[in-house]
Amino acid sequence: MATASSSSSSPSCAAVPRWDYDVFLSFRGEDTRAGFVSHLHTALRFIGVRVFIDDELRQGERISFSLERAIESSRIAIVVFSPNFAASTWCLQELTKILEIKDSRGQLVRPVFLRVDPSDVRKQTGVFAEIMARHEDAFRGFHCDGSERVRKWRDALREAANLSGWHLGNGLESELIQKIVEEVSSKLHRPYLDVAKHPVALDRHIQAVRMLLHTEDDGVRVVGICGIGGIGKTTIAKAIYNMIADQFEGSSFLANVREISWQYGLDKLQEALLCDILGDNTIKIGYIQTGVDLIRQKLCNKRILLVLDDVNSTDQLRGLLGERGWFGEGSRLILTTRDEEVLVAHGAEIYKVSELNYDDALQLFSWNAFQEPSPARDYQLISFCFTHYAKGLPLALIVLGSFLSGKSIQEWNCTLERLRAIPKGQIDEILKISFDGLETHEQAIFLDIACFFKGEDKDYVTKLLDRCNFYPDRGLQILSQKSLIYVNLNKIWMHDLLQEMGREIVRQESPENPGRRSRLWHHEDIMRVLRENLGTNSVEGIKLDMLGPEELCMVSKAIKQMKRLRLIV
């Protein structure tokens, strides 16, 4: 889903960045071009990395527009500091531009210190002191902004030298190049999280949360993003994760903590966390305390970024991030939740996400209804009405806009009349309007996903639904177009409010007797149906993957009464 940005869905830091190059190499040619940089360039290209390297003779004080564009469109910038690096005003201008892009687009910047000490770059001592003094003299009296320019260069050198990078020291260049290649490869293989098709006003939230994170500081910081369901908490967290994850030794985004901990147990989340950070898929945790001990032992010296999405209890926090001492200096922990008390109890700094203002709400609705930032002329007044009823809630604006897209003004008016009959504040009823507009088999697919298949592989789900003659390819496409589901990394997802709405639709089929519902996913409901032999022809799908051996023995008898059963998950 999407949240807030000021202008449009034109490129923004909130969207998944588009990079033309994987790596931009910044260096002083006369020091390193024929040796270290040439070998590093060759090694990176050998593993398929798209490298931008400036082969032209650099002249003048200002870097060219084409070089600026190359910097802006590179995912990683490697700055090779050598003894004469700072002697080139071109190199200093290039470095300043690289650090600007780092802050605005989340570009990863890594310094390499080749035959220079990082402290000399940071403090501008040694050869760097002499060079910067010459710049001071050269620009004094010649340019009105000369001293300001030199000050920016000093700041850039200091900032870059404080970044995590590589120092050759007395080591071998070949070994250093291998280390660089390995880290670049690992960073480039980290997939971006799907954020928002139309990131309206998202940048504002990102900036506010990043101010709380203080990623440049040491220490471990915990920041919580809270607000009502559908307000955009997960979207903000994903966008920030995409921007800064490469700046850490390891990173993990644990989605749907509330649901996964309830359904599969906290130990599964502990396994996922350790697997993400350590890259070890063989880790298995049988007990929560075992996971606590492993996290504390394995991560205490690592600078990591951890996002826990949709937490709702302090037990989850105790099992996953416990105390700040569990993680290395400079680690950042981000939590999203509807419950502010959870954040207060853990001592997190809190960012509260508010509803969109009217202009942003209208823009987000318009992007989804018209694929434009403002309503079509004939639809302006009625668009104002729909925006009003959504109360600035991004999820409602997206679902309503997607539902109405391409419909006639008469259909818009009919939908508006139904909205007017919904009591104030009942967001689920607003969302249900889109569900009610689906064809029968599309509704069935939506409910199957809500009850069984959220987070599952799209190909696996398509194969199962195809056996049910539901035409899943077309059905999934329709649900995606109406913003009821989305596919990321070939897994099917839906917002938790939409999942709750779908499951509530199924519960209301028979509030008292789960055996008369079309789908059974809740462990207690399933056990009641099995023990009391309550299965009926109403049951179309049942989730059995969490049952133990003794419980499975009761299944065969109960299933015999489920004549319409089509899914066993």
N, C-alpha and C positions, 0 to 999 in steps of 0.2 A: 504494500500500500504506500501511499505517499503522504507527505505532510506539507508543511509550509514552504516557499522561496519568493523572493520578491518579484521577480519579473515573469519569466516564462519557463517553458520546458526546454529552452535552448540550452546549449552546453553549460554545465555548472559543476562546481566541485562535488555536488551531491550525487550526480549521476555517475554511472560507471565510466571512468576516464577512458578516452580513446588514445592509445599511444601509437605513434608511427615507428618509434625506435624503442628497443629494450634498454639500451645503455648509451649514454652520452659520455664520451671521454674528454675531460678537460685537463690540459697539461701544457708545459712550456716546451715547445718543440726542440729548441737547441739543446735542452738538457736530456730529454727522454725519448724523442720520436724514433730514433734509430735503434734503440735498445729496448728498454722496459715496455714502453707503450706499444711498440710494434709487436712484441711477443705476447702481450696481454690481448691486444686486438685479435691476433691470429687464434689464440686459445679460445676466446669467446666465440668467434665466428665458427670455430670447429664444432662447437656444440649447438650451433644453430641460433645463436643470439644475434639479434639485429643491432649493430653497433653504428653510432654516428661518430665519425672521427673527422676533424677538420684538417684536410690535407693542403689547404691553401696557405700561402704566405700571408701572415697577419700584419696589416698595416693600419696606422691611425689609432686613435684613442677609443673610438666607439665600435662596439661589435655590430655586425651587419644584421639586417632584419631577418635574413634567411637563417642565420645562426641562432637568433632569438627564438625563431619558430622551432628549430631543431631541439633546443633546450626544453621548450614548453611541451614538446610532443615525445619526450623520452621518459620512460618509467623510472629509470635509475640513472643518477649522475655519479660518476666516479671522478674525483678531483685528485690528480697526482701532484702533490707538493714536492718540489725539488728546490735546490739552492737558489736558482734564479727565477722561480715562479713569480714572485712578487715584483720582479723588475719589469715585467710586462704589464702595462696598463690594460692591455687587451685581456690578459688572464684575470686581472682583478675585476674588470667589468663583467666578464663571463661568470666569475664566482658570485658576484653580487646578484646577477640575474638568476643563477641556479638556486640560490637561497630564497629568493622571492617566490619561485615556482614551488619550492619545497613547502612553503607556508600556505600557498593558495591552492595547490592541486594535490598535495600529499606525496610529491615525488620523493623517492628515497635517495638520500645523498650520503655517499661513503667517501671519506678522505683516505688517501694513501700517502704515507710519509716516506719519501725516498731520499736517503742520504741527508735528511733533515730531522731535527728533534721536534716532536709535536709541541713541546713547551715553547720553543723558539717561534713557532707560528702563532701560538695562542697569545703569548706575551709580547711578541714582536721584539725579541732579543736576538743577539748574535747577528748573522748575516741579514736577517729580516729587519733588524733595527736600522742598519745602515741603508738598506734599500728604501724603507719607508721614510727615512729622514731626507733622502734625495728627492722623493716625491713631494714632500712638504716644501722643499726649497724650489723645486721646479714649478709648482703650481702657485706659489706665493706671488701675487701681483699680476699674474698672467690671466687668470680666470676669476671672475667674481665668485664663482661657486667652487673654486679650487680646494679650499680648506675643507669644505663640506664633503666634497668627493673623496678626499683622502680619509676623512673620518669614517665614511661609509665603507671604504676598503678595509680600514683597520677593524671595524666591527665585523665585517664579513670573514676576515681571517680568523678572528677570535671565535666566532660562532662555528665555523667549519672545523676548527681544531678541537672543539669540544664534542664533536659528533663521534660516534663509534666508528672505527675504521681499522686500518692496518698500518703497522709500523715495521719497515724492513729491518731496522737496527743492524745487527750483525748476521742476519739470516741470509738465505739464498733467494735470489729473485725468482727462480723457478718454483720454489715451494710457496712463496708469497702469491705468485700468479695462480697456482693451483687452489689456494684457499679462496682467493677472490672469485675464481670461476665456480667453485662449489657453492658459495653463498649466493652469487647472482642466479645460478640455476635454481636453487631452492626458493628464492623470492619470486622468480618468474613463474614457477609452477603453482604458486598460491592463487587459487581462483578468487575472483571478485564476487562478493555477495550481491544478489539482485536487490536494488534499492527502490527506485521509484521511476515509473515511466514519465511522470510529470512532476518534477520536484519543486512544487510551488512553495516558496518561503522556507524551504529546508535549510538554506545557507544560514539564516538567522539563528536557528536552533543549534546548528553545528558550531558556529562561532561561540555561542554562549557556553556550550558544554566543553569545548576545547579550552576555554579560559579557566574552567574549573579543574581540568586535567593537568595543566601545567607540565606538559610532557618534557620540557627542558630541565625540570628540577629533579633532584635525587629524592629518595624516600619512596614509599608506597602510598598511592592515593586511591581512594575509593569514591566513585561518583555515581549517584543514582539518578535515573531519569524516571519520573513518575507522572501519572495522569490517568484519566479514564480510558477504558477500552476504545480502540479505534482512533485515538488521538495522534498516533504516529510515533510512539516511543521506540518500537523496533526499527522503524525506518531510520530514525536519527542514529540509533546505535550502529546499524549496518553501515550507514554512510561514513561515520567516524572510523569504524573498523577498517573499511576500505582505504581510508586516507592515511592512517597511521600505523597499521599492523606491521608494515615492512621495517619500521624503525625499532622493532623489538627483536630479541633473540628467538622468541617463540610467541605464537598467538593462538587463541582458541575462541570461537564464537559458539556458545552452547545455546541453541534455540529451544523454545518451548519447555523450559525447565519445569514449570508447574505440571504440565501434562506428562512429560517423560518420567519424572520422579514418581508420580502417582501410578503410572501404568507399568513401568519397568523397574523402578527402584533407583535410588540415588547412586548406587554403585555403578550403574551403567553410564551415568553422567561423569563420574570420576574416571572411568575407563576412557571415555571420549576425550576428556580434558588431557589426561596424560598421553594419550595417543597423538593428539594434535600437537602438543608441545615437544614431545620426545621423538615423534615419528616412529613409534614402536607399536605395531598392530597386534602384537602377541600378548599385551598386558591384559590380564584377567583379574578381577577383584570380586571376591566372594562376600566380603563383609565391609560395611561402611567404614569401620575403624581402620581396617587394612588400607582402604583408599586414602583416608586422612593421613596415615603415617607415610604412605608413598608420596603423596603430593608434597608434604612437608619436607621429606628427605630429598626428593628429586628436583624440586623447583626452587629451593631456598636461595640458590646462587644464580638463578636465571632472571633476567629482566624480561618480563612477559607482559602481554596484553591479553586480558581475559574479559569476555563479555558473557554475562549470565542474563538471558532474555526471559522475561515473564516469571520472575520469582514471586512466591507468595507466602513463604514461611522462613523463619530464622533457622529452622533445621536444615534447609537447603544450603543456606550460607555457611552454617557450621561445618557441613560436610564437604563443601567445595572451595571455600576460601578462608574459612576459620579466622586466623589472625594475620595481620599484615606481615609478620615475620616469616610466614610460609613462603614468601616470594622474594626475589632478589631486589636490590636497590633500583629504583627507577621504574618498577612495575606499575601498571595502571589497570584497575579493576572497574568495570562498568556494569551496573545493574539496571534492568528495567522492571518496573512493577506498577501495579495499580494501587498497592498498599504502601503508603508513605511510612507507616509504623515500622515496616521491615527495614527500611533504610535508616531510620532514626536509631533503631536498636543496634545497627552495625556501625554507627558513627560515620555514615557516608555524607559527603557533600551532595546537596539535592538540587536538581533542576526540574522545575514543574513545567510541564508542557501545557500551554493554554490552547483554547480553540482558535481557529483561524479568524482573523478579522474579516469584515464583510467583503472587501475588495479581493483578498486572497482566496476566500471561499468561492466567490463567483468565478474567479479565474480557474481554480481547480475543477469546479463543476463544468465550466465551458470546455476545457481541454478534453474532458472525458465525453461530453455530449456532442461537441462540434469539431474536436481536434483543432481548435483555435483558442486564443487566450480570452476571447469575449464572445457573448452569444450572437447568433445570427439575428438580423434586424427583426424579423417576424416573431422571434422567440425571446426577445429581451425581457418583457414584463413577466412572462410566465417563468423565465429562468430566475428572476429575482425572487419569485415565490418559492421555488424549489430550494434555492440557496437559503432562504429564511428557515424553512422547515428542517434543514440539515443541521442547524445550530452550530456551524463552524466545525463540524466533526469530519475530518478528512475521509474516513472510511465511508460514511454515508454519502458524501458528495461524489466520491468515485463510483460507488455502486449505483446510485441514482442516475448520475450522468451517463454511465455505460449502458444502463438499462434503457434510457430514453434515446440514445444515439440512433439516428436514422428513422425515428418514428414520426408520424404525422402530428400536427398541432392538436387534432382531435384526440389522439391517444395520449398526448401530454395532458390535456385537460381532464381526461378520465382518471389518469394517475394522480393528478393533483387533488381531485375530489376524494379519492381514497386516502390521501395523505391527511386531508383536513379532518377525517374521521378518527385518526389515530390520536390517542391521549398523549399529552405533552411528555416528552422524555423517554418514550418507549422506542428506543433505537432498533430493537430487534424486529419490531413490526414494520419499521421503515425499510430495513434490509429485506424483509420477507416479501416486499412488493416485487423485487427482482426475481426471487425464487418462484413466486406464483405465476410469473410471466413465461416460465420455461415450459417446453413440451414435456410430456409424461416421462419419456426415457431420459431426458436431460435432468429432470428432478431426481430420478432414481440414481443417476450417476453422481449428482451432487450429494445426495444422502449417503451413498456408499463411501464417498471420499470423506465426508464428515465423520462417519462412524468407524471406518476401517483403514483408509488409505492415505491420510494426510502424512506427508513425508516419505511416501513409498516411491519406488522407481516407476516412471511413467510407462515404460515398456511392459513391466510386470502387470501393472494395473490395466493397461489396454488389453493385454492378452486375456485376463480374467473376465473383463467386461464384455469382450468380444464373444466369449462363450455364452454370455447371457443375451446375445442378439440386441445389444444396446447401441450399436454403431458408435463405439467410444471415440474414434478419431474425430468425428464431427461433433460429438457431444462435448468432449474436452475443449475443442476449439471454441464452441459457443460459450461455455463457462468461463474460459479465459477472456474472451471478448467482452463479457459482461462483468469482468473483474471479480468474479466469485471464486476463482482459483488462479494460481500462477505457477509456472514451471521454472525451476532454477536448478541447474546442474542435473537436468533430466529427472528431478524429483517433483512431485506434485504437492503444492502447499495451498493453504487458505488461511485467512485471518482467523484468530481464535474466536472472535465474536461471530463470524459466519459459521464456524464449526459448532459453537454452542447453539446457535439458532437452528442448524440442521439437526442436531441431536435432540433439541427440545421438540422439534416437529415430530420426531419419531416417538419420544416419550408420551406426547399427547395422544398418540394413537390408542394407548391404553395406559392411563396413569397408574392404575392399581395393579395390573397384571402384566408383567414383562413378557410373558409367554404369548401375548396377543399383539406384540409389536413386530414391525417388519424387520428390525435389526437389533441384535444383541451384542454389545461390546463391553459393558460394565461387568466386572468380575462377579460382584455380588448378585446382580440380576441373573447372570448366566447360571451361577450355582443354585439360586432359588428355582429356576426353571428345571434344572437337572434333578435336584433333590425331590421336588414336589411333582415332577413329571408334568409340567405345565405347557410343554411345547404344543403349538397349534399350526394350522395351515397358514397363519399370518406371517410366520417367521421366514424371511428370505435369506438372511445372512447371519452368521454367528462367528464370534472370535474365540478361538480355542487355544491360541499359542501360549497363553499364560497358565493353562491348567496343568496340574501335576498328574502323575501316573494314576493315582487312585481316583482322581476326579474324572479322568478320561474314560474310566470304566463305566461311568454312568451315561456317557454320551450316546452310545448306540441305541439304547432304548428310547431316549427322549427324541432323537433325530427321526425315528420312524414315524412320529406324528407330525413332522414338519414336511408336509408333502410338497410345498413350494420352495423348499430350501435350494438356493442356487450358489451360495457363497459360504465356504468354510475357510476362515482365515487363520 
